[in-house]
Amino acid sequence: MLLLVFFREKPKSAPSAATETQQAANVLENTKKLLRDGNFMKLMLAFGIIFGQVNTYGTIVGILANKMGYSDDDASVFGAVFIVGGIVGSAILGTYVELKRKYKTAMIIVAIFAIFGPIALLGSLYTGEVWPVCLGAFILGFDLAILPVGIDFGVELTYPVAEPVSTGLLMSAAQIFGILLVITCTVLISEYDRKGCLFSQIGLIIIACVGLVFVIAQKEDLKRLNFEKALASKDEGSKVAPQTATVLTCHETSNVSEDDQAQFLYQSLKK
């Protein structure tokens, strides 16, 4: 009830110039557009694989611990340390991309953790000790940084498409991969016991390598950032205002859609 009474649907003014010119959320058309974008598809596959792996570990960590001879209390500790690692990783890499705007570099770092994290966890599980597994879980938790980094990268790649569309596609891919990986790992562990633990970890490492390949193949085309730089470099009085007026004139005379207006302004400011 407090949300309904005291929170606005949107702020009085846009948080940035880029947000002002985003296309209206025509979900179906924008979804089709993004699914035809090869660069975004690489991000979607990489994000789906890595975040799907994170979801998988969140689900099977208790099963893994029990099969390898650890107690339920130990499994709870591993899960907590895993989350702490994710918070630390998200804070570090989130701050890095905010300051440096090196999204691809951050994605590569996350993908590397997605490969070596399971290796560290797998090796530590065979020690029979709690602290090495906690260390492995902490390293593996850095994968959670894919959430802030990947979603923001998706917004940059797909501008001026509305943020909920790109974010929704990324999260959908993660859910699909997560479901498939959880089912596969659970079946392997249930059927083959300790060997199943080994097979499932090897499989997750291999698929993380595939995710790294997709990350490396991406082009770092930061459309939103480039738009904001172009906007800042223009003289507001002589450049931006006439172009904005042109958009409004087109709208008045030809009933141009909001999507076309946003795209027109974005392209004109890029020139």
C-alpha positions as CSV (number, residue, x, y, z in Angstrom):
1,M,0.0,0.0,0.0
2,L,2.8,2.4,0.8
3,L,4.3,1.8,-2.7
4,L,0.9,2.6,-4.3
5,V,0.5,5.8,-2.3
6,F,4.0,7.3,-2.1
7,F,5.9,6.0,-5.2
8,R,5.6,7.5,-8.7
9,E,5.5,5.3,-11.8
10,K,8.4,7.3,-13.2
11,P,10.4,10.4,-12.1
12,K,9.4,13.9,-13.2
13,S,12.5,14.2,-15.3
14,A,14.5,11.5,-17.1
15,P,17.7,10.4,-15.2
16,S,19.8,11.0,-18.3
17,A,19.6,12.3,-21.9
18,A,19.8,8.8,-23.2
19,T,16.8,7.7,-21.2
20,E,14.7,10.6,-22.7
21,T,15.2,9.3,-26.2
22,Q,14.7,5.6,-25.6
23,Q,12.1,3.9,-27.7
24,A,8.7,3.2,-26.3
25,A,8.3,-0.4,-25.1
26,N,6.8,-2.0,-28.1
27,V,7.8,-5.4,-26.7
28,L,7.1,-7.6,-29.7
29,E,8.8,-5.5,-32.3
30,N,11.8,-4.7,-30.1
31,T,12.2,-8.4,-29.2
32,K,12.3,-9.4,-32.9
33,K,14.8,-6.6,-33.5
34,L,17.1,-7.8,-30.8
35,L,16.8,-11.5,-31.7
36,R,18.1,-10.5,-35.2
37,D,21.1,-8.6,-33.6
38,G,24.0,-11.0,-33.8
39,N,26.1,-9.1,-31.2
40,F,23.3,-9.1,-28.7
41,M,22.7,-12.8,-29.3
42,K,26.3,-13.5,-28.3
43,L,25.7,-11.6,-25.1
44,M,22.5,-13.3,-24.4
45,L,24.1,-16.8,-24.8
46,A,27.1,-15.8,-22.7
47,F,24.8,-14.3,-20.0
48,G,22.5,-17.3,-20.1
49,I,25.3,-19.8,-19.7
50,I,27.2,-18.0,-16.9
51,F,24.1,-16.9,-14.8
52,G,22.5,-20.2,-15.5
53,Q,25.6,-21.8,-14.0
54,V,25.3,-19.6,-10.9
55,N,21.6,-20.6,-10.5
56,T,22.7,-24.2,-10.8
57,Y,25.2,-24.0,-8.0
58,G,22.7,-22.3,-5.9
59,T,20.4,-25.3,-6.3
60,I,22.8,-28.2,-6.1
61,V,25.3,-27.0,-3.5
62,G,23.5,-28.9,-0.8
63,I,23.4,-32.1,-2.8
64,L,27.1,-31.8,-3.7
65,A,28.1,-31.3,-0.1
66,N,26.1,-34.2,1.1
67,K,27.3,-36.6,-1.5
68,M,30.9,-35.6,-0.8
69,G,30.5,-36.3,2.9
70,Y,29.7,-32.9,4.3
71,S,26.8,-32.1,6.7
72,D,23.8,-29.9,6.1
73,D,25.3,-27.3,8.3
74,D,28.5,-27.3,6.2
75,A,26.3,-26.9,3.1
76,S,24.6,-23.9,4.6
77,V,28.0,-22.3,5.3
78,F,29.1,-22.9,1.7
79,G,26.0,-21.3,0.4
80,A,26.4,-18.2,2.6
81,V,30.1,-17.8,1.5
82,F,29.0,-18.2,-2.1
83,I,26.6,-15.3,-1.7
84,V,29.2,-13.2,0.1
85,G,31.6,-13.8,-2.8
86,G,28.9,-12.7,-5.2
87,I,28.3,-9.5,-3.3
88,V,32.1,-8.7,-3.3
89,G,32.5,-9.6,-7.0
90,S,29.5,-7.5,-8.0
91,A,30.7,-4.5,-6.0
92,I,34.2,-4.7,-7.5
93,L,33.3,-5.3,-11.1
94,G,30.2,-3.0,-10.9
95,T,32.4,-0.2,-9.8
96,Y,35.0,-1.0,-12.4
97,V,32.5,-0.8,-15.3
98,E,31.0,2.4,-13.9
99,L,34.3,4.1,-13.8
100,K,36.1,2.6,-16.8
101,R,33.2,1.5,-19.1
102,K,35.2,-1.6,-20.0
103,Y,32.2,-4.0,-20.2
104,K,33.8,-6.6,-22.3
105,T,36.9,-6.8,-20.1
106,A,34.6,-7.2,-17.0
107,M,32.6,-9.9,-18.8
108,I,35.8,-11.8,-19.6
109,I,36.9,-11.6,-16.0
110,V,33.5,-13.0,-14.9
111,A,33.7,-15.8,-17.5
112,I,37.2,-16.7,-16.3
113,F,35.9,-17.0,-12.7
114,A,33.0,-19.2,-14.1
115,I,35.7,-21.6,-15.3
116,F,38.2,-21.6,-12.5
117,G,35.6,-21.3,-9.7
118,P,34.2,-24.8,-10.3
119,I,37.7,-26.1,-10.6
120,A,38.6,-24.7,-7.2
121,L,35.3,-26.0,-5.7
122,L,35.7,-29.4,-7.2
123,G,39.3,-29.8,-5.9
124,S,38.4,-28.5,-2.4
125,L,35.4,-30.9,-2.0
126,Y,37.8,-33.8,-2.1
127,T,39.9,-32.5,0.8
128,G,37.2,-33.3,3.4
129,E,37.9,-30.0,5.1
130,V,35.4,-27.1,5.4
131,W,37.7,-24.0,4.9
132,P,39.1,-25.0,1.5
133,V,35.5,-25.5,0.2
134,C,34.5,-22.1,1.7
135,L,37.4,-20.6,-0.3
136,G,36.3,-22.3,-3.5
137,A,32.7,-21.2,-2.9
138,F,33.9,-17.6,-2.4
139,I,35.8,-17.6,-5.7
140,L,32.9,-19.2,-7.5
141,G,30.6,-16.6,-6.1
142,F,32.3,-13.9,-8.2
143,D,30.2,-15.3,-11.1
144,L,27.3,-13.4,-9.6
145,A,28.9,-10.2,-11.0
146,I,27.5,-11.2,-14.3
147,L,24.2,-9.8,-13.2
148,P,25.0,-6.1,-12.9
149,V,27.7,-6.2,-15.6
150,G,25.8,-8.2,-18.2
151,I,22.5,-6.3,-17.8
152,D,24.2,-2.9,-18.1
153,F,26.2,-4.2,-21.1
154,G,23.0,-5.3,-22.7
155,V,21.4,-1.9,-22.3
156,E,24.5,-0.3,-23.9
157,L,24.4,-2.7,-26.9
158,T,20.7,-2.3,-27.6
159,Y,20.2,1.4,-27.1
160,P,17.7,3.0,-27.9
161,V,15.6,-0.1,-27.3
162,A,13.9,0.2,-23.9
163,E,15.8,-1.4,-21.1
164,P,13.1,-3.9,-19.9
165,V,13.2,-5.6,-23.3
166,S,16.9,-6.4,-23.3
167,T,16.9,-7.2,-19.6
168,G,13.9,-9.5,-20.0
169,L,15.6,-11.5,-22.8
170,L,18.8,-11.9,-20.9
171,M,17.0,-13.1,-17.8
172,S,14.9,-15.5,-19.9
173,A,18.1,-17.0,-21.4
174,A,19.5,-17.5,-17.9
175,Q,16.4,-19.2,-16.7
176,I,16.4,-21.6,-19.7
177,F,20.0,-22.5,-19.2
178,G,19.6,-22.8,-15.5
179,I,16.7,-25.2,-15.7
180,L,18.5,-27.4,-18.2
181,L,21.7,-27.4,-16.2
182,V,20.0,-28.1,-12.8
183,I,18.1,-31.0,-14.3
184,T,21.2,-32.5,-15.9
185,C,23.4,-32.1,-12.8
186,T,20.7,-33.4,-10.5
187,V,20.2,-36.5,-12.6
188,L,24.0,-37.2,-12.8
189,I,24.5,-36.8,-9.1
190,S,21.5,-39.0,-8.3
191,E,22.5,-41.7,-10.7
192,Y,26.2,-41.8,-10.2
193,D,26.7,-40.5,-6.6
194,R,30.3,-39.2,-6.2
195,K,31.2,-39.8,-9.8
196,G,28.1,-37.9,-10.7
197,C,29.5,-34.9,-8.7
198,L,32.6,-35.1,-10.8
199,F,30.8,-35.4,-14.1
200,S,28.5,-32.5,-13.3
201,Q,31.4,-30.2,-12.4
202,I,33.3,-31.1,-15.5
203,G,30.2,-30.4,-17.6
204,L,29.7,-27.0,-15.9
205,I,33.4,-26.1,-16.5
206,I,33.1,-27.0,-20.2
207,I,29.9,-25.0,-20.7
208,A,31.6,-22.0,-19.0
209,C,34.4,-22.2,-21.6
210,V,31.7,-22.0,-24.3
211,G,30.4,-18.8,-22.5
212,L,33.9,-17.3,-22.5
213,V,34.1,-17.9,-26.3
214,F,30.8,-16.0,-26.8
215,V,32.2,-13.1,-24.6
216,I,35.4,-12.9,-26.6
217,A,33.5,-12.9,-29.9
218,Q,31.4,-9.9,-28.9
219,K,31.9,-6.4,-30.2
220,E,31.9,-3.7,-27.5
221,D,29.5,-1.3,-29.3
222,L,28.5,1.1,-26.5
223,K,25.6,2.8,-28.2
224,R,24.2,4.6,-25.2
225,L,27.5,5.9,-24.0
226,N,28.4,7.1,-27.5
227,F,25.0,8.8,-27.7
228,E,25.6,10.7,-24.5
229,K,29.1,11.7,-25.6
230,A,27.7,13.0,-28.8
231,L,25.0,14.9,-27.0
232,A,27.4,16.5,-24.7
233,S,29.7,17.6,-27.5
234,K,26.9,19.3,-29.4
235,D,26.0,22.9,-28.9
236,E,22.6,22.8,-27.2
237,G,21.3,25.9,-28.9
238,S,22.4,25.5,-32.4
239,K,22.6,21.7,-32.8
240,V,20.3,19.8,-30.5
241,A,17.3,22.1,-30.4
242,P,16.9,22.3,-34.2
243,Q,17.2,18.5,-34.5
244,T,14.7,18.0,-31.8
245,A,12.4,20.5,-33.4
246,T,12.7,18.6,-36.7
247,V,11.5,15.4,-34.9
248,L,8.5,17.3,-33.5
249,T,7.7,18.8,-36.9
250,C,7.8,15.3,-38.5
251,H,5.5,14.1,-35.7
252,E,3.0,16.9,-36.3
253,T,2.9,16.6,-40.0
254,S,3.3,12.9,-40.6
255,N,2.2,11.2,-37.3
256,V,5.7,9.6,-36.9
257,S,5.7,7.1,-34.1
258,E,7.7,7.6,-30.8
259,D,10.0,4.8,-31.8
260,D,10.9,6.5,-35.1
261,Q,11.4,9.8,-33.3
262,A,13.8,8.3,-30.8
263,Q,15.7,6.5,-33.6
264,F,15.9,9.7,-35.7
265,L,17.3,11.7,-32.8
266,Y,19.8,9.0,-31.9
267,Q,21.1,8.7,-35.5
268,S,21.2,12.5,-36.0
269,L,23.3,13.0,-32.9
270,K,25.7,10.2,-33.9
271,K,26.7,12.1,-37.1
